[in-house]
């Protein structure tokens, strides 16, 4: 059985789609859970890193899936602000933090930038 480029491409598309859905689910859970998600590891401001990674993963995988950048990044930027307002006003065991929103926006920018990077020239060559 030979693997064609078309089959490999289709598998790649499905892998990116699954990764995107997983990233979205994890990000939504992280920012909208009634209690702060994850354990307290005792490292100050580590939640900012988590915010950056969660939003960055959604931006990165969404662009890899082929979603229009304008819409995806706009929705993520809006969600960065809205999620902190929701935490502040509607989730009594959470608090809205403007610095979390900034970390979210940094993650969106980082994920978008990483998605636009090209593979090294040697990796692009086909055998």
N, C-alpha and C positions, 0 to 999 in steps of 0.2 A: 504494500500500500504506500503510495507516495503522498506527501503533504504538499498541496499546492499553495501558492501565494494567496489565493482567494480564501482558502480555508483558514490559513494563519491570520489573515486580516480580519475575518469574521470572528475568530476567537478573541483577537485583540480588542475588537470593538465591544464584545460582551464582557470581557474582563474590566475594561474601563467603565462600562455602564454599571456593573456590580460594585466596583470601587466607589463610583459616584454616589449610588444609592446608600451604600454603607456610610460614607463620609457625611452625607446629608442627615441620615438618621442619628449618627453619633453627635453631630453638631447641634441638632435640634434638641436632643436629650440633654446635652451639656448646658445649653443656655435657657431651656424652659422647664427643667425638672423643678419640682417644688422645693427641693433641698439642693444644696450645692453638690454637684456630681463629683465623685472621686474622693479618695481619702485625703486627710490633712497630713501632708508629708513633712511639715515643719520647715519648709524652705520658703522664706518670704517672697511674695510676688510670683510664685511658680504658676499661679492661676493665669497670669498674663501670657506665659509661654503656652499654656494649654489653649487659651483663646486664640492665639496666633496660629497655632498648629491646626486647630479645628476649622477655622475659617479658611486658612491656606489650603487645606486638603480639599475642601469643597470647591474652591476656585480652581485649583490645579486639575482635579479630576473632571470638573464640569467643562473646562476648556478642552481637555483631552477627548472628551466625549463628542465635542463639536458644538456645544451650546454657544449661541452668540454672546460674545464678550460683553457687549454693551448691556444686555439684559441681565446676564448672570452676575456681573460685577456690581451693577446697580442694585439688584435685589439683595445681594450679600451686604452691600454698604448700608442699605436701609435696615436690614435685619440686625446689623451691628448696633444701631441706635435703638431700634424698637425693642430688641431683646432686653436691653438695659432698662428701658422705661417700664417694660412689663415686670421685670424683676423688682424694680423699685415700688411700683404702684399695686401690683396684683399678687405677688408671691411674698407672703409675710416672713418667710424664713430665708429670703434672699435679699440682697441689697443691690441696687443699680449703681454701677461704678463707671464713671466716664472714662477712666483709664482702661477698663475692660473693653469699652467700645473702640478706643484707640488701638489696643492690641488686636482687636478683630479686624480693623481696617488695615493694620500692618500685615496681618495674615492674608487678607484678600490681595493686597499688592504683591506680597512675596509669592503666593500661589500663582498669580497671573504671570509674574516675571519668570518663574521656574517653568511654567507651561510653554512659554515662548522660546525658551532656550532650544537650540538645535543640538542634535547628537554630533559627536566629533566626526570629522571627515572620514576616518577609517571605518567607523561603525556604519556609515551610510552606504558603503560599497556592497554590492550584491555579489555573491560567489559565482 
